[in-house]
């Protein structure tokens, strides 16, 4: 069946799909499989979709959307899984704004119930010239494979106690200051559920190249995939000849997207040139520092996020024996602090 689609989700970007697509009734039931669906109903909140260029558009009843099957485990969003079975005419849910589709199990009241979508079919691609034999589309097609190069530069890890803890703001402040100092900066989002927004933000702040786990063929990271994805991304950034990498980890250090697998990997941990912990509140800051030290042997170099929004928070962080910098109140100060940590390791730019 040939259809014209209204919305292509950013999770499908590796495939570079057009608007007119061929569908098959047999669904490839695995994470990353690309399917077409029709939206049922309207929503006034959490009702947008990110396209392959990073632009947001509003979704409406009847829109035909192309996304990818996957799961999500977001405290402040949706919990969803890959359906146990799936056929045309079945219903799936939109689990995030990047176009991840699955069966929603629970939701945060702030985002409301997810969109319901009717499954229209499996998207087919035709990689062989002049061949009529279509293959089930999957986001692994066109994904990064890694160059095999080991990173030759330090990594600034930006982790948080939870989602929405200020990680991207801290990462962007760091990217901006390093770029202004003359360094070639590579940026990345290592874990989470597919969405280009954070990597694009780091690109806007001066990163020469910005990648995320979906570029490496992953819809949603977990403990089994996160470390391998990080290696692929770091290898690709190394091939671009960057001087330093700023790496944001999605969700939190106790979340379900595989951050722990990265932090406990000796090779990945050894790349650290600086470690920023973002926390929502004083208890999160204290608990996050304790957890990082006792579980992974990591002592953060800096505390950022809402826990440092004013001097009250800064005074508390001082009791932990660590400096506090706030990306919203003084982004330059945060960036300069990280720059001071890195210059002895990579040399100052003239």
C-alpha positions in Angstrom: 0.0 0.0 0.0 1.3 3.5 -0.9 0.4 6.4 1.4 1.3 10.1 1.8 2.3 10.9 5.4 1.7 14.1 7.3 4.4 13.9 10.0 7.8 12.2 10.0 9.2 11.9 13.5 12.8 12.7 14.3 13.5 9.1 15.5 13.4 8.1 11.9 16.0 10.5 10.7 18.7 7.9 9.9 16.5 6.7 7.1 16.0 10.0 5.3 12.4 9.1 4.4 10.2 10.9 2.0 6.5 11.8 2.4 5.3 9.1 0.1 5.9 5.6 1.5 5.1 2.0 0.9 3.6 0.0 3.7 3.4 -3.8 4.5 0.8 -5.4 6.7 3.4 -7.6 8.4 4.9 -5.7 11.3 8.5 -6.2 12.4 8.0 -6.3 16.1 11.2 -5.0 17.6 12.6 -1.7 19.0 13.6 0.6 16.2 11.1 -0.8 13.7 9.5 2.1 11.7 5.8 2.0 11.3 3.0 4.4 10.1 0.0 5.2 12.3 -3.0 7.5 12.3 -3.7 9.7 15.3 -7.0 9.4 17.0 -8.3 12.4 18.9 -6.9 15.8 20.0 -4.7 16.9 22.9 -4.0 20.3 24.4 -0.8 19.3 26.2 2.1 17.2 25.2 0.7 17.4 21.6 3.8 18.1 19.5 6.2 16.1 17.4 9.8 16.8 16.5 10.6 16.3 12.9 14.0 15.0 11.4 15.2 18.6 11.3 14.4 19.3 14.9 11.3 21.4 14.2 8.3 21.0 16.4 4.8 20.7 14.9 1.4 20.3 16.5 -0.4 17.0 16.1 -4.1 16.7 15.1 -6.8 14.0 14.8 -6.3 12.1 11.6 -2.7 13.0 11.0 -0.7 10.1 9.6 2.6 9.8 11.5 5.7 7.7 11.0 7.6 6.8 14.1 9.6 3.9 15.6 8.7 1.2 18.1 10.4 1.4 21.5 10.0 1.8 25.2 10.2 4.7 27.7 10.7 4.9 31.5 10.3 8.6 32.4 9.3 9.7 35.9 8.0 13.0 34.6 6.5 11.6 31.4 5.3 8.2 30.2 6.2 4.6 31.1 5.7 2.4 28.0 6.9 -0.9 26.6 7.1 -2.6 23.2 3.8 -4.4 22.6 3.7 -8.2 23.0 2.0 -8.4 19.6 1.1 -6.0 16.9 -0.9 -5.9 13.7 -2.6 -3.4 11.4 -5.6 -1.8 13.1 -4.2 -2.2 16.6 -3.6 0.8 18.9 -0.3 2.1 20.1 0.6 5.2 22.1 2.9 8.1 21.3 5.5 7.9 24.2 7.5 11.0 23.5 7.9 14.0 21.1 10.6 12.2 19.2 8.1 9.7 17.8 8.7 6.6 19.9 5.6 4.3 19.8 4.6 1.6 22.2 2.1 0.5 24.8 1.7 3.1 27.6 1.6 1.6 31.1 1.5 4.7 33.3 1.8 8.5 32.9 2.7 11.6 34.9 -0.4 13.8 35.5 1.5 16.8 34.1 1.6 15.4 30.6 -1.9 13.8 30.6 -2.8 10.6 28.8 -0.8 9.9 25.6 -2.1 10.0 22.1 -3.7 6.9 20.8 -2.7 5.9 17.2 -4.1 3.3 14.8 -1.4 1.1 13.2 -1.5 1.4 9.4 1.5 -0.8 8.6 5.2 -1.4 8.5 7.2 1.1 6.4 9.3 -0.5 3.7 12.5 0.7 2.2 14.1 -0.3 -1.1 17.9 -0.2 -0.7 18.7 -2.1 -3.9 18.5 -0.1 -7.1 15.5 -1.0 -9.3 14.5 -3.8 -6.9 10.8 -4.3 -6.0 11.8 -6.3 -2.9 11.2 -4.0 0.1 12.8 -4.4 3.5 11.2 -3.5 6.8 12.5 -0.1 7.8 14.6 0.1 11.0 16.5 3.1 12.5 19.7 1.0 12.4 19.7 1.6 8.7 22.0 4.5 8.1 23.1 4.6 11.7 26.7 5.3 12.9 28.9 2.3 13.2 31.8 3.9 14.9 35.2 4.5 13.4 37.2 2.4 15.8 39.2 5.4 16.8 39.8 5.9 20.6 39.0 9.4 21.9 42.2 11.4 22.2 40.6 14.1 24.2 39.0 14.5 27.7 35.2 14.1 28.2 33.2 16.5 30.4 30.4 14.3 31.8 27.2 16.1 32.7 24.9 13.9 34.8 21.8 14.6 36.9 19.8 13.3 39.8 16.7 13.2 37.6 15.2 14.5 34.3 14.8 18.2 34.2 17.6 18.8 36.6 19.4 21.4 34.5 21.8 19.0 32.6 21.4 20.6 29.2 21.8 24.1 30.5 25.0 23.1 32.2 26.2 21.3 29.1 25.4 24.3 26.9 27.2 26.7 29.2 30.3 24.4 29.1 30.2 24.1 25.3 29.9 27.8 24.9 32.9 28.7 27.1 35.1 26.0 25.6 34.2 27.0 22.1 34.9 30.7 22.9 38.3 29.7 24.3 39.2 28.3 20.9 38.7 24.6 21.4 36.9 22.4 18.8 34.1 20.9 20.9 32.2 17.7 20.2 28.9 17.3 22.1 26.6 14.4 22.6 23.6 13.0 24.5 24.5 9.5 25.5 21.3 8.1 27.1 17.6 8.6 27.2 14.6 8.3 24.8 14.9 9.6 21.2 14.7 13.4 20.9 17.1 15.7 19.0 16.4 18.8 21.1 19.3 18.6 23.6 22.0 17.8 21.0 20.7 20.6 18.8 20.9 23.0 21.7 24.6 22.1 22.3 25.2 22.7 18.6 23.6 26.1 18.9 26.0 27.0 21.7 29.1 26.3 19.7 29.7 22.5 19.3 31.2 21.7 15.9 29.4 18.4 15.8 26.6 17.1 18.1 25.3 13.5 18.2 23.0 11.3 20.2 22.2 7.7 20.7 19.7 7.6 17.9 22.4 8.5 15.5 24.0 5.3 16.7 20.8 3.3 16.0 19.1 3.3 19.4 15.5 4.4 20.1 15.9 4.2 23.9 19.0 3.3 25.8 19.2 0.8 28.7 21.8 -1.0 30.8 22.6 -3.4 28.0 23.2 -0.8 25.3 24.4 2.4 26.9 28.1 1.7 27.2 28.4 0.4 23.6 26.4 3.4 22.3 28.8 5.8 24.2 31.8 4.1 22.6 30.3 4.5 19.1 29.6 8.2 19.6 32.9 9.0 21.2 34.7 7.2 18.3 32.7 9.2 15.8 33.5 12.5 17.5 37.2 11.5 17.7 37.1 11.1 13.9 36.0 14.7 13.6 39.2 15.8 15.4 37.6 17.6 18.3 39.7 18.8 21.3 37.1 18.0 24.0 33.8 16.2 24.3 30.9 17.4 26.4 28.7 14.4 27.1 25.2 14.7 28.7 23.6 11.6 30.1 19.8 11.6 29.9 17.5 11.0 32.9 19.3 10.4 36.3 22.2 8.5 37.8 19.5 6.2 39.3 17.3 6.0 36.2 16.6 3.1 33.8 18.3 4.4 30.7 21.8 2.9 31.4 23.7 5.8 32.9 25.0 3.4 35.5 26.6 1.2 32.8 28.6 4.2 31.6 29.7 5.3 35.0 30.9 1.8 36.0 32.8 1.2 32.8 36.5 1.7 33.6 37.5 2.8 30.1 34.7 5.3 29.8 35.2 6.6 33.3 39.0 7.1 32.6 38.1 9.6 29.8 36.7 12.0 32.3 38.3 15.4 32.3 35.5 16.9 34.5 32.3 15.7 36.1 29.3 18.0 36.6 26.4 16.8 38.8 23.1 18.6 38.3 20.6 18.4 41.2 17.0 19.6 41.7 17.3 20.3 45.5 19.8 20.0 48.4 18.7 16.5 49.3 19.3 15.5 45.7 22.7 17.1 45.7 23.8 15.4 48.9 22.4 12.0 47.9 23.8 12.3 44.4 27.3 13.0 45.7 27.1 10.2 48.1 25.8 7.7 45.5 28.5 8.7 43.0 31.3 8.3 45.5 30.1 5.1 47.1 28.8 3.3 44.0 31.2 4.4 41.3 34.1 6.0 43.1 33.4 9.3 41.4 33.7 12.7 43.1 31.9 15.4 41.1 34.0 18.5 40.4 31.0 20.8 40.4 27.3 21.0 41.4 24.9 22.7 39.1 21.1 22.7 38.5 18.1 24.1 40.5 19.8 23.2 43.8 22.2 26.1 43.1 19.5 28.7 41.9 20.5 31.2 44.7 22.8 31.7 47.6 20.8 29.4 49.8 21.6 26.4 47.6 25.2 27.5 47.2 25.7 27.6 50.9 24.4 24.1 51.2 26.6 22.8 48.4 29.6 24.3 50.2 28.8 22.1 53.2 29.5 19.1 50.8 33.0 20.5 50.2 32.2 21.2 46.5 31.8 24.3 44.4 28.4 25.4 43.0 27.8 27.2 39.7 24.4 28.0 38.2 23.9 27.8 34.4 20.9 30.2 34.5 22.3 32.8 36.9 25.9 32.9 35.6 26.6 30.5 32.7 30.0 32.1 32.1 31.1 31.3 35.6 30.1 27.7 35.2 31.9 27.5 31.9 35.1 29.2 33.2 35.3 26.8 36.1 35.2 23.8 33.7 37.7 25.5 31.4 40.0 25.9 34.4 39.8 22.1 35.0 40.5 21.2 31.4 43.3 23.6 30.4 46.0 21.8 32.4 45.0 18.5 30.6 44.7 19.7 27.0 46.7 23.0 27.1 45.4 26.6 26.6 44.5 27.8 23.1 46.3 30.9 21.9 
